């Protein structure tokens, strides 16, 4: 295989074997109701709480095989490959969870692995039976053994130990050069608290308590830091790493200590991490993790009092993001990009509660497009494309923007906030367009999902691009003025975008140079402008054509 400089992100398929065409959405599309006009479609029911019919999940993967499998280097698959347990009349047993995940895994092998394309799976909250979540506290166990067997062809032999122990692993998707870390976010997910009252609460998800080396969340972070340290030590050959998981890191979804630890590692290893890709929320958005977020939760009520009104849970996600964007330093203000990391949340395949989607990312492979994937990591192919030497990052406790209170326990996590002095970050692929830098993505959706019948051939359509049209046609995968191959294969673009003379298009509203942290900050500032058209477009994309959060 040759290197293409592209990969796919697929998340939240939620296949449902009980989905019935013609059923009513109020029954999770499982049963019909007399005198009800709204009926479930053959390929899915948009903007309702119905999971994916098997016709949709099978078509989606067949479509990706036909249109994309010859154009990508790897696939990131961030979990939730079983139906929601949302129908009391048809409870979801653990055996069904395994069966559905196994079926999707076999399809992934058929579509991608058979062609030598690495697939990086992740455990989602619906991939384990809720009553069995405590088993993660005692590993290896039935859950990790089952998925280890099911995903055996996806998990490298040297990562089997970490997966059996905790359901997380890393894989070099471009051997010797580019890696993906698959995190088990179930250890950080605060919704898992107190699931078994007969055992110490919470069981298996203790919230990453300081000093508890037996806590599975802390054990995963120790492993994660070791992976980052090891990969950074090999950076003289210009390697990069992506982080993937199911539940995105926020102080709302993670235990406070777990979230603080994730942010601290993300900023400290900003020179190594290329990006953070998650699913779970079904909405299309990005947000910033900041140095000010590195804190340890003390008194819950006190924390709530310090939270700005617009960022409280009562506000919509859109309002929270806009409020966060408005707090960014202005273009003329001093800004330390070392204090920021960007998280991308991908919308789902399941049309619950929106419509089916998937995303194709493009990244910089300057000088490597004529080289076999397995040859990339050899030292002879890196000449002239380097960007940095050995990292020299120093962490300072405390943060000038945060008043620290709480004593030594907070300091062990980096204080209430952290300041980083990492001059090497300026030239890292997360900060500047160099080798492995993410250049942009194309978002695809199926807005007509309900109109397709068994006789029809559905179609995923381009929803939008992050690239400028100039970059789309002249950028090449190398991120320069290269004509080696287009950023997005022409056959996967609408007719109007295949014309190199086109100057403006509804498909290219963001016109981003790349997906570096400075570019995301610039976009966030534009979206934050009140009354601007871009803010309205962002909201439309965020809810995948729907009106608001469910």
C-alpha positions as CSV (number, residue, x, y, z in Angstrom):
1,X,0.0,0.0,0.0
2,X,1.1,3.6,-0.7
3,X,0.6,6.4,1.8
4,X,-2.5,8.6,0.9
5,X,-2.5,11.1,3.8
6,X,-6.1,10.4,4.6
7,X,-8.1,8.5,7.3
8,X,-11.7,7.9,8.2
9,X,-13.4,8.6,11.6
10,X,-16.5,6.5,12.2
11,X,-18.5,6.6,15.4
12,X,-21.7,5.4,17.1
13,X,-23.2,3.0,14.6
14,X,-25.7,1.6,17.1
15,X,-27.1,-1.3,14.9
16,X,-30.5,-2.4,16.0
17,X,-31.7,-5.9,14.9
18,X,-35.2,-5.1,16.2
19,X,-35.7,-2.0,14.0
20,X,-38.8,-2.4,11.9
21,X,-39.7,-0.4,8.8
22,X,-43.1,1.2,9.3
23,X,-42.8,1.2,13.1
24,X,-43.5,4.3,15.2
25,X,-40.6,6.3,16.6
26,X,-42.1,6.4,20.0
27,X,-41.4,2.6,20.3
28,X,-37.8,3.1,19.4
29,X,-39.0,2.0,15.9
30,X,-39.7,-1.5,17.2
31,X,-43.5,-1.6,17.0
32,X,-46.3,-0.1,14.9
33,X,-49.0,2.1,16.5
34,X,-52.4,2.6,14.9
35,X,-53.4,6.0,13.6
36,X,-49.8,7.3,13.8
37,X,-48.6,9.0,10.6
38,X,-44.9,9.1,11.3
39,X,-43.4,5.8,10.2
40,X,-39.8,4.4,10.4
41,X,-38.0,4.4,7.1
42,X,-36.2,1.5,5.5
43,X,-32.7,3.0,6.0
44,X,-33.5,4.9,9.2
45,X,-35.6,7.5,10.9
46,X,-34.1,11.0,11.1
47,X,-34.2,13.3,14.1
48,X,-35.9,10.7,16.3
49,X,-34.7,8.3,19.1
50,X,-34.4,5.2,16.8
51,X,-31.2,3.4,16.3
52,X,-29.8,2.2,13.0
53,X,-31.5,-0.6,11.0
54,X,-29.0,-3.2,9.8
55,X,-29.6,-2.0,6.3
56,X,-28.0,1.3,7.2
57,X,-24.9,0.0,9.0
58,X,-24.3,-2.6,6.2
59,X,-24.8,0.0,3.5
60,X,-22.5,2.5,5.2
61,X,-19.6,0.1,5.4
62,X,-20.2,-1.2,1.9
63,X,-20.2,2.4,0.7
64,X,-16.9,3.2,2.5
65,X,-15.4,0.1,0.9
66,X,-16.4,1.1,-2.6
67,X,-15.7,4.9,-2.4
68,X,-13.0,5.2,0.2
69,X,-11.1,2.0,1.0
70,X,-8.5,2.6,-1.8
71,X,-8.0,6.3,-0.7
72,X,-7.1,6.0,3.0
73,X,-4.4,4.9,5.4
74,X,-6.4,3.8,8.5
75,X,-9.7,4.0,10.2
76,X,-10.6,5.3,13.7
77,X,-13.7,3.7,15.1
78,X,-14.8,5.3,18.4
79,X,-17.3,2.8,19.8
80,X,-21.0,2.3,20.5
81,X,-21.6,-0.6,18.1
82,X,-24.7,-2.0,19.9
83,X,-28.2,-0.6,20.2
84,X,-29.3,1.6,23.1
85,X,-31.0,-0.2,25.9
86,X,-34.1,2.1,25.6
87,X,-37.0,-0.4,25.2
88,X,-38.3,-2.0,28.4
89,X,-40.2,-4.5,26.3
90,X,-37.0,-5.7,24.6
91,X,-34.2,-5.5,27.2
92,X,-30.6,-5.6,25.8
93,X,-28.6,-8.6,27.3
94,X,-24.8,-8.6,27.3
95,X,-24.9,-11.5,24.8
96,X,-26.6,-9.2,22.3
97,X,-24.0,-6.4,22.9
98,X,-21.2,-8.9,22.1
99,X,-23.1,-10.3,19.1
100,X,-23.7,-6.9,17.5
101,X,-20.1,-5.7,18.2
102,X,-18.8,-9.0,16.7
103,X,-20.9,-8.5,13.6
104,X,-19.6,-4.9,13.1
105,X,-16.0,-6.1,13.7
106,X,-16.3,-8.8,11.1
107,X,-17.6,-6.3,8.6
108,X,-14.7,-3.9,9.4
109,X,-12.2,-6.8,8.8
110,X,-13.9,-7.5,5.5
111,X,-14.0,-3.9,4.3
112,X,-10.7,-2.6,5.6
113,X,-8.4,-5.2,7.3
114,X,-8.6,-7.4,4.2
115,X,-6.8,-4.6,2.3
116,X,-4.2,-4.1,5.0
117,X,-5.9,-0.9,6.4
118,X,-5.5,-0.7,10.2
119,X,-8.7,-0.2,12.1
120,X,-8.5,1.3,15.6
121,X,-11.6,0.4,17.7
122,X,-12.7,1.9,21.0
123,X,-15.0,0.7,23.8
124,X,-18.1,2.8,24.1
125,X,-20.5,3.1,27.0
126,X,-23.0,1.0,25.0
127,X,-20.4,-1.7,24.3
128,X,-20.6,-3.0,27.8
129,X,-23.7,-4.0,29.7
130,X,-24.3,-1.3,32.3
131,X,-24.6,-3.8,35.1
132,X,-21.2,-5.3,34.2
133,X,-19.3,-2.1,34.2
134,X,-17.8,-3.0,37.6
135,X,-15.9,-5.8,36.0
136,X,-13.5,-3.3,34.7
137,X,-12.2,-3.1,38.3
138,X,-11.1,-6.7,38.1
139,X,-9.1,-7.3,34.9
140,X,-8.5,-9.4,32.9
141,X,-12.2,-10.4,32.8
142,X,-14.9,-11.6,30.5
143,X,-15.3,-8.2,28.9
144,X,-11.7,-7.6,28.0
145,X,-11.1,-11.2,27.0
146,X,-14.2,-11.1,24.7
147,X,-13.1,-7.9,23.0
148,X,-9.5,-9.0,22.9
149,X,-10.6,-12.0,20.9
150,X,-13.1,-10.1,18.8
151,X,-10.6,-7.3,17.9
152,X,-7.6,-9.6,17.8
153,X,-6.7,-8.5,14.3
154,X,-6.9,-4.8,15.3
155,X,-4.8,-4.9,18.4
156,X,-1.0,-5.5,18.0
157,X,0.5,-8.4,20.0
158,X,2.5,-6.0,22.2
159,X,-0.7,-4.1,23.2
160,X,-2.6,-7.2,24.2
161,X,-1.4,-6.9,27.8
162,X,-2.7,-3.4,28.3
163,X,-6.0,-4.2,26.6
164,X,-6.6,-7.3,28.7
165,X,-5.8,-5.2,31.8
166,X,-8.0,-2.2,31.0
167,X,-9.4,-2.1,27.5
168,X,-6.9,0.4,26.1
169,X,-4.1,0.0,23.6
170,X,-1.9,1.8,21.0
171,X,-1.1,0.9,17.4
172,X,1.3,2.3,14.9
173,X,-1.0,2.8,11.9
174,X,2.0,3.9,9.8
175,X,4.7,1.6,11.2
176,X,7.6,3.5,12.9
177,X,6.0,6.8,12.2
178,X,2.4,7.5,13.1
179,X,0.4,6.0,16.0
180,X,-3.1,6.1,17.5
181,X,-3.9,5.6,21.2
182,X,-7.3,4.1,21.9
183,X,-8.4,5.1,25.4
184,X,-11.0,3.4,27.5
185,X,-13.0,6.4,28.7
186,X,-15.3,4.3,30.8
187,X,-12.7,4.8,33.6
188,X,-13.1,8.6,33.4
189,X,-16.8,8.8,32.7
190,X,-18.7,10.3,35.7
191,X,-22.0,8.7,34.7
192,X,-20.6,5.3,35.8
193,X,-20.6,6.4,39.4
194,X,-22.5,4.2,41.9
195,X,-23.8,1.6,39.4
196,X,-23.7,-1.1,42.0
197,X,-24.9,-0.2,45.4
198,X,-23.8,-3.5,46.9
199,X,-20.2,-2.6,46.4
200,X,-18.1,0.4,47.3
201,X,-19.5,3.3,45.3
202,X,-18.3,4.0,42.7
203,X,-17.0,0.6,41.7
204,X,-14.2,0.4,39.1
205,X,-14.5,4.1,38.3
206,X,-13.2,5.9,41.4
207,X,-12.6,9.3,39.8
208,X,-8.7,9.1,39.5
209,X,-8.1,9.9,43.2
210,X,-4.7,11.4,44.0
211,X,-2.2,8.9,45.3
212,X,-4.3,5.8,44.6
213,X,-2.2,3.6,42.3
214,X,-4.7,0.9,42.3
215,X,-7.4,3.0,40.7
216,X,-8.0,1.8,37.1
217,X,-8.3,5.4,35.9
218,X,-4.9,6.3,37.3
219,X,-3.4,3.1,36.0
220,X,-4.6,4.0,32.5
221,X,-3.1,7.5,32.8
222,X,0.2,6.0,33.9
223,X,0.1,3.8,30.8
224,X,-0.9,6.8,28.6
225,X,1.9,8.9,29.9
226,X,4.3,6.1,29.3
227,X,3.1,5.8,25.7
228,X,3.5,9.6,25.2
229,X,6.9,9.6,26.7
230,X,8.1,6.7,24.6
231,X,6.8,8.2,21.4
232,X,8.3,11.5,22.2
233,X,11.7,9.9,22.8
234,X,11.5,8.7,19.2
235,X,10.6,12.0,17.7
236,X,14.1,12.5,16.2
237,X,12.6,10.6,13.3
238,X,9.5,12.9,13.2
239,X,6.7,10.7,14.5
240,X,3.3,11.7,15.6
241,X,0.4,10.3,17.7
242,X,-3.4,10.7,17.7
243,X,-5.6,10.2,20.7
244,X,-9.0,8.6,20.3
245,X,-11.8,7.6,22.6
246,X,-15.6,7.4,23.0
247,X,-16.7,9.9,25.6
248,X,-15.0,13.3,25.0
249,X,-12.9,14.9,27.8
250,X,-14.9,17.6,29.5
251,X,-15.4,18.6,33.1
252,X,-19.1,17.7,32.6
253,X,-18.5,14.1,31.4
254,X,-15.3,13.2,33.3
255,X,-14.6,13.1,36.9
256,X,-12.8,16.3,37.8
257,X,-9.5,14.7,38.6
258,X,-9.6,12.5,35.5
259,X,-10.4,15.5,33.3
260,X,-7.6,17.6,34.9
261,X,-5.1,14.8,34.3
262,X,-6.1,14.4,30.7
263,X,-5.7,18.1,30.0
264,X,-2.4,18.2,31.8
265,X,-1.0,15.4,29.7
266,X,-2.5,16.9,26.5
267,X,-0.7,20.2,27.0
268,X,2.5,18.7,28.3
269,X,2.8,16.5,25.2
270,X,1.4,19.0,22.8
271,X,4.6,18.5,20.6
272,X,3.7,14.8,20.2
273,X,-0.1,14.7,20.1
274,X,-1.6,15.5,16.7
275,X,-5.2,15.7,17.8
276,X,-8.0,14.3,20.0
277,X,-10.9,12.5,18.3
278,X,-14.1,11.4,20.1
279,X,-17.8,10.5,19.5
280,X,-20.7,9.8,21.9
281,X,-22.4,13.2,21.8
282,X,-23.7,12.8,18.2
283,X,-23.2,16.5,17.6
284,X,-20.6,18.0,15.3
285,X,-18.3,20.4,17.2
286,X,-14.9,21.3,18.5
287,X,-13.7,22.9,21.7
288,X,-10.6,23.8,23.6
289,X,-9.0,22.2,26.6
290,X,-7.1,24.9,28.4
291,X,-4.3,25.2,31.0
292,X,-6.9,26.8,33.4
293,X,-8.8,23.5,33.3
294,X,-6.1,21.6,35.1
295,X,-7.5,21.5,38.6
296,X,-8.7,19.1,41.3
297,X,-12.3,19.1,42.3
298,X,-12.7,20.2,45.9
299,X,-16.2,21.2,47.1
300,X,-18.8,20.6,44.4
301,X,-21.0,23.5,45.4
302,X,-18.0,25.9,45.5
303,X,-17.0,24.7,42.0
304,X,-20.5,25.4,40.7
305,X,-20.4,28.9,42.1
306,X,-17.3,29.7,40.2
307,X,-18.7,28.4,36.9
308,X,-19.8,31.2,34.5
309,X,-23.5,31.3,34.0
310,X,-23.3,30.5,30.3
311,X,-21.3,27.4,30.8
312,X,-23.5,25.7,33.4
313,X,-25.2,22.5,32.4
314,X,-28.5,24.3,32.0
315,X,-27.2,26.1,28.9
316,X,-27.2,24.4,25.6
317,X,-24.0,23.0,24.2
318,X,-24.0,25.6,21.5
319,X,-24.3,28.4,24.0
320,X,-21.5,26.9,26.1
321,X,-19.2,26.8,23.1
322,X,-20.0,30.3,21.9
323,X,-19.3,31.6,25.5
324,X,-16.0,29.8,25.5
325,X,-15.1,31.1,22.1
326,X,-15.9,34.7,23.2
327,X,-13.4,34.3,26.1
328,X,-10.5,33.6,23.8
329,X,-7.9,36.4,23.6
330,X,-8.4,38.7,20.6
331,X,-6.3,38.7,17.5
332,X,-4.2,41.6,18.8
333,X,-3.9,40.2,22.3
334,X,-1.0,38.1,23.5
335,X,-1.8,34.4,23.3
336,X,0.2,31.3,24.4
337,X,-1.0,28.5,22.1
338,X,0.9,26.1,24.4
339,X,-2.0,26.6,26.9
340,X,-4.6,25.1,24.4
341,X,-5.5,21.7,22.9
342,X,-8.3,21.1,20.5
343,X,-10.9,18.2,20.8
344,X,-12.9,17.2,17.7
345,X,-16.2,15.5,18.3
346,X,-17.6,13.6,15.3
347,X,-21.3,13.2,14.7
348,X,-22.7,9.7,14.5
349,X,-23.6,7.1,11.8
350,X,-26.8,6.4,13.8
351,X,-29.7,8.8,12.9
352,X,-30.4,9.3,16.6
353,X,-31.2,12.1,16.9
354,X,-29.9,13.5,13.7
355,X,-28.9,11.9,10.3
356,X,-26.1,9.5,9.4
357,X,-22.6,10.9,9.0
358,X,-18.9,10.0,8.6
359,X,-15.8,12.1,8.3
360,X,-12.6,11.9,6.1
361,X,-9.5,13.6,7.5
362,X,-6.5,14.7,5.5
363,X,-3.0,15.1,6.9
364,X,0.4,16.2,5.6
365,X,2.6,13.5,4.1
366,X,5.1,15.8,2.4
367,X,7.6,13.8,0.3
368,X,6.1,10.4,1.3
369,X,3.3,9.8,-1.2
370,X,5.4,7.6,-3.4
371,X,6.6,5.4,-0.6
372,X,5.1,2.2,0.7
373,X,3.4,2.5,4.1
374,X,5.8,0.0,5.7
375,X,8.8,1.8,4.4
376,X,7.8,5.2,5.8
377,X,9.2,4.6,9.3
378,X,12.7,3.8,8.1
379,X,15.2,6.5,8.7
380,X,16.2,6.9,5.0
381,X,12.8,8.3,4.1
382,X,12.8,11.2,6.5
383,X,15.5,13.3,5.0
384,X,14.6,17.0,4.6
385,X,11.2,16.8,6.3
386,X,12.1,17.3,9.9
387,X,10.8,20.1,12.0
388,X,12.2,19.8,15.5
389,X,14.9,18.4,17.7
390,X,14.6,16.8,21.1
391,X,11.8,18.4,23.1
392,X,12.7,20.5,26.2
393,X,9.5,21.1,28.1
394,X,9.4,22.5,31.6
395,X,6.2,22.5,33.6
396,X,5.6,25.4,36.1
397,X,3.1,24.9,38.9
398,X,0.2,27.3,39.0
399,X,-1.2,29.6,36.4
400,X,-1.2,33.4,36.2
401,X,-4.9,33.4,35.3
402,X,-6.1,31.2,38.2
403,X,-6.0,31.7,41.9
404,X,-4.8,28.5,43.5
405,X,-6.2,27.2,46.7
406,X,-6.3,23.7,48.1
407,X,-2.8,22.8,49.1
408,X,-0.4,20.0,48.0
409,X,-3.0,17.7,46.6
410,X,-3.7,20.2,43.8
411,X,0.0,20.7,43.2
412,X,0.5,17.0,42.5
413,X,-1.8,17.4,39.5
414,X,-0.1,20.6,38.3
415,X,-1.8,23.1,40.5
416,X,-5.1,24.8,39.8
417,X,-3.7,25.4,36.3
418,X,-0.4,24.9,34.5
419,X,2.0,27.0,32.7
420,X,4.2,25.4,30.0
421,X,7.5,26.5,28.7
422,X,7.9,24.4,25.6
423,X,9.6,26.4,22.9
424,X,9.8,23.3,20.7
425,X,6.0,23.4,20.5
426,X,6.1,26.3,18.1
427,X,7.3,24.0,15.4
428,X,5.3,20.9,16.3
429,X,2.7,19.5,13.9
430,X,-0.1,20.6,16.1
431,X,1.1,24.3,15.8
432,X,2.5,24.6,12.3
433,X,1.9,22.8,9.0
434,X,4.6,20.2,8.8
435,X,4.8,16.5,8.4
436,X,1.8,14.7,9.9
437,X,-0.1,18.0,10.5
438,X,-3.9,17.5,10.1
439,X,-4.8,19.7,7.1
440,X,-8.6,19.5,7.2
441,X,-11.6,17.2,6.8
442,X,-14.7,16.5,4.6
443,X,-17.9,15.8,6.5
444,X,-20.4,13.5,4.7
445,X,-24.1,13.0,5.6
446,X,-27.3,11.4,4.4
447,X,-30.0,14.1,4.8
448,X,-32.5,12.0,2.7
449,X,-32.2,8.9,4.8
450,X,-35.9,8.5,5.3
451,X,-36.7,8.9,1.6
452,X,-34.7,5.9,0.5
453,X,-36.6,2.6,0.1
454,X,-35.4,-1.0,-0.4
455,X,-35.4,-0.4,-4.2
456,X,-33.2,2.7,-3.9
457,X,-29.4,3.1,-3.6
458,X,-28.8,5.6,-0.8
459,X,-26.1,8.2,-1.2
460,X,-23.8,10.0,1.3
461,X,-23.4,13.6,0.3
462,X,-20.7,16.1,1.1
463,X,-22.1,18.4,3.9
464,X,-19.1,20.7,4.1
465,X,-15.3,21.0,4.0
466,X,-12.9,22.8,6.3
467,X,-10.5,23.7,3.4
468,X,-10.4,26.8,1.4
469,X,-11.2,26.1,-2.3
470,X,-7.7,27.2,-3.2
471,X,-6.2,24.7,-0.8
472,X,-8.7,22.0,-2.0
473,X,-7.5,22.2,-5.6
474,X,-3.8,23.1,-5.2
475,X,-2.8,22.0,-1.7
476,X,-2.3,18.3,-2.4
477,X,-1.9,15.9,0.4
478,X,1.5,17.2,1.0
479,X,0.1,20.5,2.4
480,X,2.1,22.5,-0.2
481,X,1.5,23.5,-3.8
482,X,1.8,19.9,-4.9
483,X,-0.2,18.2,-7.6
484,X,0.6,14.6,-6.5
485,X,-3.1,14.0,-5.6
486,X,-6.0,16.1,-4.5
487,X,-6.9,16.6,-0.9
488,X,-10.3,14.8,-1.5
489,X,-10.7,12.3,-4.4
490,X,-12.6,14.1,-7.1
491,X,-15.2,11.3,-7.4
492,X,-16.1,12.0,-3.7
493,X,-16.8,15.7,-4.4
494,X,-20.0,17.3,-5.8
495,X,-19.7,18.3,-9.5
496,X,-19.3,22.0,-8.7
497,X,-16.2,21.4,-6.6
498,X,-14.5,19.4,-9.3
499,X,-14.0,22.6,-11.3
500,X,-10.7,24.2,-10.4
501,X,-12.0,27.6,-11.5
502,X,-14.7,27.7,-8.8
503,X,-14.0,30.6,-6.4
504,X,-16.9,30.3,-3.9
505,X,-19.1,27.5,-2.6
506,X,-21.5,26.7,0.1
507,X,-19.5,23.6,0.8
508,X,-16.4,25.6,2.0
509,X,-17.6,28.1,4.7
510,X,-14.6,27.8,7.0
511,X,-11.7,28.3,4.6
512,X,-9.1,27.0,7.1
513,X,-5.5,26.7,6.1
514,X,-5.1,23.6,8.2
515,X,-6.2,22.1,11.5
516,X,-3.4,23.4,13.7
517,X,-4.3,25.0,17.1
518,X,-3.8,28.6,15.7
519,X,-6.2,27.8,12.9
520,X,-8.8,26.5,15.2
521,X,-8.5,29.6,17.4
522,X,-8.9,31.8,14.4
523,X,-12.1,29.9,13.4
524,X,-13.5,30.1,16.9
525,X,-13.0,33.9,16.9
526,X,-14.9,34.2,13.7
527,X,-17.8,31.9,14.9
528,X,-17.9,33.9,18.1
529,X,-18.8,37.1,16.3
530,X,-22.5,37.9,17.2
531,X,-24.8,38.1,14.2
532,X,-22.3,36.6,11.8
533,X,-23.3,34.1,9.1
534,X,-20.5,31.7,10.2
535,X,-22.1,31.3,13.7
536,X,-25.4,30.2,12.1
537,X,-23.6,27.8,9.8
538,X,-21.7,26.3,12.8
539,X,-25.0,25.8,14.6
540,X,-26.5,24.1,11.6
541,X,-23.5,21.8,11.2
542,X,-23.4,21.1,14.9
543,X,-26.9,19.7,15.0
544,X,-26.4,18.0,11.6
545,X,-29.3,19.9,10.0
546,X,-31.6,19.5,13.0
547,X,-33.0,22.5,15.0
548,X,-31.3,21.9,18.4
549,X,-30.2,19.4,21.0
550,X,-32.7,16.6,21.7
